[in-house]
Amino acid sequence: MIVPAHLRPSDRGSSLADEVRALGGLWLACDRRGAVVDIGAAGPDDLVATLFARSRPFQQLLATEIARSAADPAQHELELVPGLFAIVSRVPGDRSGSVGVALLPTAAFAYGSDLERFASAAAFDVGALRARLLERDLPEPREIARLAPLLRFGHRADAERDAEIASGDAVGWQLAESYEEINLLYTLVSGMRASDNATHFVQLACDELVRSLGFSWVAVHLNAGASGTAAPEASMASGSVPFDRERISELAGRIVLAGSSESPRVFPRGSEVTGELVGDAAVVACPIRRDRRVVGHLFTGERRNRSGEISSIDLKLADATAGHVAIHVENARLYRDLDRMFMGTLEAIVNAIDAKDPYTRGHSQRVAILSRDLARAIGVPEPTLRNVHIAGLIHDVGKIGVPEAVLRKTGKLTDEEFGQIRLHPEIGWRILRDIPQFSEMLDGVLSHHERWDGRGYPNRLSGESIPLVARIIALADAFDAMSSNRTYRSRRPRAVVLEEIRKCSGEQFDPTLVEPFLRLDFTEYDKVHVEHERLAMQTAVAAVIRRVA
């Protein structure tokens, strides 16, 4: 079918068509068989162009002459009928075989019988057509030989321009694909934060594959124990998953049974392995490997563009994402191991403090619980709560440097002994300051005995110049001290302790923390306190038995 210019999807080549139009002719694009596929620079009211588009005798004649000229590449100028010339141009190296034709009518054709024949076949008024033709600045027959090389040169120049545009489009597409790849990998790497839970990162990977690359859906299944722990299996997905998400593990099982777990694989539409679950959709299955073991699978559904086809780049990116998931799963295991080691170190430190003064057994743990709960009550974000909790655990680490005789003294302390006690915040700070993992907890260690009114120690800070974590620990520390048995006194009733806290608001304690503290639920604290007192009693009894023995 011939497409008039006003209906063509592209204007490529229109510059040459305009030039031919200015010469009184038409530019035709034909296929290798000579069939006209496009008439350039023809408007909707161009009767001459419409004539050649509708006249079957003309089309048959043109196809015959173009086929004949193919046998003689040197034959470029054809006189199709008297007074109607065709300059044929072929682009060297063009595998499509397309042919450009400059159709140049002369006055002889306008007055000739062939115009009447073509017009009759197309049911056109020959008089109107003749008038339209003669309105044009028609060339003389002797000019055709001069115009031929110029028009062929223009055709080749336009073809080269079109090839450059097509090449630019291809480069642009490749750049877009490269950008997708870089953006995806950057997002994944940015999301690989230290954590003992890989779920957040895996969900990020699923969401990013759907968003950036246009997959219809993405799902990940992690086998039980994939993170190196006894954790149950886990499944995550993003996009329009074509089946119940609970069946992601079933899809993984099918892949394993099909023996396709060692490398990425595309399962085409209607595959026996995936078809029953995903329907008429292609699926990519990428194994998630750690230490040469398959610990899960990543699945991607069809693309929402490119006719749903999955390219080699899609396969590569899906596999790269599976690799990042594997790395993060391994990092989560390592982080968990490191965290256990870190918490074990804290436990050893706290136990060392308890060993110095059995009467304060569990004090640090209880202060940590209260500090964490108070921080949560005032809106401290979840990641920071852990730091507050740890700061509470280690706030008294400096007591390791205080003589046991001073810590266990039952009577009133002398000024010198009290001076030794007052050194423990600075001792603790010096012990921990060179350990990077404790950097965010040092304020709590150094300043938990500062007072709101500026009469505390060691630096006599006041008000909000005291770090928030230290103000929180100060309140929790005082509460537990009054609520516990000590060598020099018995614990006080809960109501008395809370009233004392309220009375010291604005003097010893930050007034903005007192009311939230008084509203805390002390259930966990009380449960832990009872257990600590039981252990302390057992220790005391054992000590008496040893002395008697």
Backbone hydrogen bonds, N-H to C=O, Kabsch-Sander energy under -0.5 kcal/mol:
donor,donor_aa,acceptor,acceptor_aa,energy
3,V,37,V,-0.9
5,A,39,I,-0.5
6,H,42,A,-0.8
7,L,4,P,-1.7
8,R,4,P,-0.5
8,R,5,A,-1.2
14,S,11,D,-2.1
16,L,13,G,-0.5
17,A,13,G,-1.6
18,D,14,S,-2.1
19,E,15,S,-1.6
20,V,16,L,-2.4
21,R,17,A,-2.3
22,A,18,D,-2.0
23,L,19,E,-0.9
23,L,20,V,-0.6
24,G,21,R,-1.7
25,G,20,V,-2.3
26,L,103,L,-2.3
27,W,40,G,-0.7
28,L,26,L,-0.6
28,L,101,V,-3.4
29,A,38,D,-2.8
30,C,28,L,-0.5
30,C,99,V,-3.1
31,D,35,A,-2.2
34,G,31,D,-1.8
37,V,29,A,-3.4
38,D,29,A,-1.4
39,I,3,V,-1.2
40,G,27,W,-2.9
40,G,38,D,-0.5
42,A,39,I,-0.7
43,G,41,A,-0.5
46,D,43,G,-1.6
47,L,45,D,-1.2
50,T,46,D,-2.1
51,L,47,L,-2.2
52,F,48,V,-1.9
53,A,49,A,-1.6
54,R,50,T,-1.8
55,S,51,L,-2.4
56,R,54,R,-0.8
59,Q,55,S,-1.9
60,Q,56,R,-2.5
61,L,57,P,-2.2
62,L,58,F,-2.8
63,A,59,Q,-2.4
64,T,60,Q,-2.0
65,E,61,L,-2.3
66,I,62,L,-2.5
67,A,63,A,-2.1
68,R,64,T,-1.9
69,S,65,E,-2.1
70,A,66,I,-1.3
71,A,67,A,-0.6
71,A,68,R,-0.9
72,D,69,S,-1.1
75,Q,72,D,-2.4
76,H,74,A,-0.9
78,L,76,H,-0.6
78,L,86,A,-2.9
80,L,78,L,-0.8
80,L,84,L,-1.6
81,V,84,L,-1.0
84,L,81,V,-2.6
85,F,83,G,-0.6
85,F,104,L,-2.4
86,A,78,L,-3.2
87,I,102,A,-2.3
88,V,76,H,-3.1
88,V,86,A,-0.7
89,S,100,G,-2.7
94,D,91,V,-2.0
95,R,93,G,-0.9
97,G,94,D,-1.1
99,V,30,C,-2.6
100,G,89,S,-2.8
101,V,28,L,-2.8
102,A,87,I,-2.4
103,L,26,L,-3.2
103,L,101,V,-0.8
104,L,85,F,-3.0
104,L,102,A,-0.7
106,T,83,G,-2.0
109,F,83,G,-0.5
110,A,106,T,-1.7
111,Y,107,A,-1.8
112,G,108,A,-0.6
112,G,109,F,-0.6
116,E,112,G,-0.8
117,R,113,S,-2.2
118,F,114,D,-2.7
119,A,115,L,-2.6
120,S,116,E,-2.4
121,A,117,R,-2.0
122,A,118,F,-1.3
123,A,120,S,-1.1
124,F,119,A,-2.8
126,V,124,F,-0.7
129,L,125,D,-2.0
130,R,126,V,-2.7
131,A,127,G,-2.2
132,R,128,A,-2.2
133,L,129,L,-2.4
134,L,130,R,-2.4
135,E,131,A,-1.2
136,R,132,R,-0.5
136,R,133,L,-1.4
138,L,136,R,-1.7
143,E,140,E,-1.9
144,I,140,E,-0.5
144,I,141,P,-1.2
147,L,143,E,-2.0
148,A,144,I,-2.0
150,L,146,R,-0.6
151,L,147,L,-2.5
152,R,148,A,-2.3
153,F,149,P,-2.1
154,G,150,L,-2.3
155,H,151,L,-2.3
156,R,152,R,-2.3
157,A,153,F,-2.4
158,D,154,G,-2.4
159,A,155,H,-2.3
160,E,156,R,-2.5
161,R,157,A,-2.2
162,D,158,D,-2.8
163,A,159,A,-2.4
164,E,160,E,-2.3
165,I,161,R,-2.5
166,A,162,D,-2.8
167,S,163,A,-2.7
168,G,164,E,-2.7
169,D,165,I,-2.6
170,A,166,A,-2.3
171,V,167,S,-2.6
172,G,168,G,-2.9
173,W,169,D,-2.4
174,Q,170,A,-2.5
175,L,171,V,-2.9
176,A,172,G,-2.4
177,E,173,W,-2.4
178,S,174,Q,-2.7
179,Y,175,L,-2.9
180,E,176,A,-2.4
181,E,177,E,-2.3
182,I,178,S,-3.1
183,N,179,Y,-3.3
184,L,180,E,-2.5
185,L,181,E,-2.6
186,Y,182,I,-2.8
187,T,183,N,-2.4
188,L,184,L,-2.4
189,V,185,L,-2.7
190,S,186,Y,-2.7
191,G,187,T,-1.5
192,M,189,V,-1.3
193,R,191,G,-2.0
202,V,198,A,-2.4
203,Q,199,T,-2.4
204,L,200,H,-2.1
205,A,201,F,-2.5
206,C,202,V,-2.1
207,D,203,Q,-2.7
208,E,204,L,-2.5
209,L,205,A,-2.0
210,V,206,C,-1.8
211,R,207,D,-2.6
212,S,208,E,-3.0
213,L,208,E,-0.6
213,L,209,L,-0.9
214,G,210,V,-0.7
215,F,209,L,-1.2
216,S,302,E,-3.3
218,V,238,S,-2.4
219,A,299,F,-2.5
220,V,236,M,-3.0
221,H,297,H,-2.7
222,L,234,A,-3.3
223,N,295,V,-3.0
225,G,231,A,-2.3
226,A,223,N,-1.9
228,G,225,G,-1.9
234,A,222,L,-2.0
236,M,220,V,-2.5
238,S,218,V,-2.5
240,S,216,S,-2.1
241,V,239,G,-1.5
247,R,244,D,-2.3
248,I,245,R,-1.6
251,L,247,R,-1.9
252,A,248,I,-2.1
253,G,249,S,-2.2
254,R,250,E,-2.1
255,I,251,L,-1.9
256,V,252,A,-2.1
257,L,253,G,-2.4
258,A,254,R,-1.7
259,G,256,V,-1.7
260,S,255,I,-2.1
265,R,285,A,-1.8
267,F,265,R,-0.6
267,F,283,V,-3.8
270,G,279,G,-0.8
271,S,268,P,-1.6
275,G,271,S,-2.9
277,L,274,T,-1.2
278,V,274,T,-2.7
279,G,275,G,-2.3
281,A,279,G,-2.0
283,V,267,F,-2.6
284,V,300,T,-2.2
285,A,265,R,-2.7
286,C,284,V,-0.5
286,C,298,L,-3.1
288,I,296,G,-2.9
289,R,287,P,-0.7
290,R,293,R,-3.1
293,R,290,R,-1.6
295,V,288,I,-3.2
295,V,293,R,-0.7
296,G,288,I,-0.9
297,H,221,H,-2.3
298,L,286,C,-2.8
299,F,219,A,-3.5
300,T,284,V,-1.8
301,G,217,W,-3.4
303,R,308,G,-0.5
304,R,214,G,-2.5
308,G,305,N,-1.7
309,E,306,R,-2.2
311,S,309,E,-0.6
315,L,311,S,-2.0
316,K,312,S,-2.3
317,L,313,I,-2.7
318,A,314,D,-2.5
319,D,315,L,-2.2
320,A,316,K,-2.4
321,T,317,L,-2.5
322,A,318,A,-2.1
323,G,319,D,-2.0
324,H,320,A,-2.0
325,V,321,T,-2.5
326,A,322,A,-2.2
327,I,323,G,-2.2
328,H,324,H,-2.5
329,V,325,V,-2.6
330,E,326,A,-2.2
331,N,327,I,-2.9
332,A,328,H,-2.7
333,R,329,V,-1.7
334,L,330,E,-2.5
335,Y,331,N,-3.2
336,R,332,A,-2.3
337,D,333,R,-2.5
338,L,334,L,-2.8
339,D,335,Y,-2.9
340,R,336,R,-2.3
341,M,337,D,-2.1
342,F,338,L,-2.7
343,M,339,D,-3.0
344,G,340,R,-2.1
345,T,341,M,-2.0
346,L,342,F,-2.2
347,E,343,M,-2.4
348,A,344,G,-2.1
349,I,345,T,-2.2
350,V,346,L,-2.9
351,N,347,E,-2.6
352,A,348,A,-1.9
353,I,349,I,-1.9
354,D,350,V,-2.5
355,A,351,N,-2.3
356,K,352,A,-1.0
356,K,353,I,-0.6
357,D,353,I,-1.1
360,T,357,D,-2.0
361,R,358,P,-1.6
363,H,360,T,-2.4
366,R,362,G,-2.5
367,V,363,H,-2.6
368,A,364,S,-2.2
369,I,365,Q,-2.0
370,L,366,R,-2.4
371,S,367,V,-2.7
372,R,368,A,-2.4
373,D,369,I,-2.3
374,L,370,L,-2.5
375,A,371,S,-2.5
376,R,372,R,-2.4
377,A,373,D,-2.0
378,I,374,L,-1.5
379,G,376,R,-1.4
380,V,375,A,-2.6
384,T,381,P,-0.8
385,L,381,P,-1.3
385,L,382,E,-0.6
386,R,382,E,-0.9
387,N,383,P,-0.7
388,V,384,T,-2.1
389,H,385,L,-2.6
390,I,386,R,-2.5
391,A,387,N,-2.6
392,G,388,V,-2.1
393,L,389,H,-1.7
394,I,390,I,-2.0
395,H,391,A,-0.6
395,H,392,G,-0.5
397,V,394,I,-2.0
399,K,396,D,-2.3
400,I,397,V,-1.8
401,G,398,G,-1.8
402,V,399,K,-1.6
406,V,403,P,-0.7
407,L,403,P,-1.9
408,R,404,E,-2.7
409,K,406,V,-0.7
418,F,414,T,-2.9
419,G,415,D,-2.1
420,Q,416,E,-1.6
421,I,417,E,-2.0
422,R,418,F,-2.3
423,L,419,G,-0.5
423,L,420,Q,-0.9
424,H,421,I,-1.9
427,I,423,L,-2.4
428,G,424,H,-2.5
429,W,425,P,-2.2
430,R,426,E,-2.3
431,I,427,I,-2.1
432,L,428,G,-1.9
433,R,429,W,-1.7
435,I,432,L,-2.0
438,F,435,I,-2.0
439,S,436,P,-1.8
441,M,438,F,-1.7
442,L,438,F,-0.8
442,L,439,S,-0.6
444,G,441,M,-0.5
445,V,441,M,-1.4
446,L,442,L,-2.7
447,S,443,D,-2.3
448,H,444,G,-0.6
450,E,447,S,-1.6
451,R,461,L,-0.6
452,W,508,Q,-1.2
453,D,507,E,-2.3
454,G,451,R,-1.6
457,Y,449,H,-1.5
463,G,452,W,-1.9
465,S,462,S,-1.7
466,I,463,G,-1.6
470,A,467,P,-0.5
471,R,467,P,-2.0
472,I,468,L,-2.3
473,I,469,V,-2.3
474,A,470,A,-2.5
475,L,471,R,-1.4
476,A,472,I,-2.1
477,D,473,I,-3.3
478,A,474,A,-2.0
479,F,475,L,-2.1
480,D,476,A,-2.3
481,A,477,D,-2.2
482,M,478,A,-2.2
483,S,479,F,-1.5
484,S,480,D,-0.5
484,S,481,A,-0.8
486,R,489,R,-2.8
489,R,486,R,-0.8
492,R,482,M,-2.7
497,V,493,P,-2.3
498,L,494,R,-2.6
499,E,495,A,-1.9
500,E,496,V,-2.2
501,I,497,V,-2.2
502,R,498,L,-2.2
503,K,499,E,-2.4
504,C,500,E,-1.7
505,S,502,R,-1.3
506,G,509,F,-2.5
507,E,504,C,-1.8
508,Q,504,C,-1.5
509,F,504,C,-2.0
513,L,510,D,-1.8
514,V,510,D,-1.1
515,E,511,P,-0.8
517,F,513,L,-2.1
518,L,514,V,-2.6
519,R,515,E,-1.1
520,L,517,F,-1.8
522,F,520,L,-0.7
526,D,522,F,-2.9
527,K,523,T,-2.1
528,V,524,E,-2.3
529,H,525,Y,-2.5
530,V,526,D,-2.3
531,E,527,K,-1.6
532,H,528,V,-2.3
533,E,529,H,-2.4
534,R,530,V,-2.0
535,L,531,E,-2.1
536,A,532,H,-2.5
537,M,533,E,-2.3
538,Q,534,R,-2.2
539,T,535,L,-2.2
540,A,536,A,-2.4
541,V,537,M,-2.7
542,A,538,Q,-2.4
543,A,539,T,-2.1
544,V,540,A,-2.1
545,I,541,V,-2.4
546,R,542,A,-2.2
547,R,543,A,-2.1
548,V,544,V,-2.5
549,A,545,I,-2.5
